Amino acid sequence: MNNKFSEILEIIKNSNRILVTSHTSPDGDSIGSGLAMLLALNKLNETLKKEAEEKNIIYIDKTLRFILEDETPKNLKFLTHSLLIEELKNYDSKYEFDLMICLDSGNFDRVGKVQQLKTKNTKVINMDHHISNDRFGDYNYVGSLSSTSEILFDFIKEANIELDHGIAEALYTGIVNDTGNFKHSNTTKKVFKTASELLEYKVEPNEIIKNFLDTKSMEKLKLMGRVLSNFKFIEDQKLVYYYISEAELEELKTSKGDTSGLVELLLSYEDASVSLFLKEDKGYIKGSFRSKYDVDVNALAGLFGGGGHIKAAGFKTNKPSHEILDIIIKNMSLGGR
């Protein structure tokens, strides 16, 4: 059951040190929703301060931070206020946060080492759009919308926080990320209405697409070439997949964010119904699923403790790649095949 936006807003108003965070290996929606939340809370802080001054009440400014375990991907550093995003390894303050707002994360483990900043006195707000979300927060809002950025748009509007260019640009980018630039089945009439309203704040879609989707490093292009040259296809399951080791990633001199979008690239193969991208990362393997038709990859990701959506899901496991594939092949019926 969801808490109302009004309840979440009240918790925020009554908190002094607020940490905004999202999942590891951040994407456009985690960055977009997190940055929009930070900017909106800055505006809320100024409003509350002004109201207190008018009433001659002493007001203590809120401490607001947006911290992620991983670095902001290169293709998202174009966002106007991206410099406000902090990487955990560079964070050296001694704040004890009384509120942690977790965005776009199906469970608490998804925020990675940022969990360490939570103390026994830290309340947790969980705002997300994944159907597999386990409601880990003290306060939860999990909506069946295209993206967490779309949820944030609704929250900001209901909280009567005025939108501006920075907030709108971040939210639009998040929506573009999770709708595949308005081509996925989660692109609803409401999504278009939301995007249209965001455009009123001088958001330039062509600039966002150019910087976010259409600009790639040489290393990423070489990685894409490797994947396209060597992917595997299992005819019976209509499953296209690729596994990349840490050694291969190191050989190609890729950064952590360079693997984003590769699972969608694999799904473009004409005979595939499901794509799977497996990546070795510090002793674990991270998997990303995508589904072209009606195969429920959320159910398949659940075999490894992961989840997400019917057509897009992920997981992390210590099982080897060959065992992962065996399990998936044996359980494809779970996804509707």
ABEGO torsion letter per residue (X at the ends): XBBBAAAAAAAAAABABBBBBBBBGBBAAAAAAAAAAAAAAAAAAAAAAAAAAAAGBBBBBBBBBBBBABBBBAAAAABAAAAABBBAAABABABBBABBBBBGBABAAAAEAAAAABBAABBBBBBBABAABAGABABBBBBBBABAAAAAAAAAAAAGBBBBAAAAAAAAAAAAAAAGGGABAABBAAAAAAAAAAAAAGBBAAAAAAAAAABBBAAAAAAAAAAAAABBBBAAAGBBBBBBBAAAAAAAGBBAAAABGAAAAAAABAABABBBBBBBBGGBBBBBBBBABABBAAAAAAAAGBEEBAABBBBBBABBAAAAAAAAAAAAAAAGX
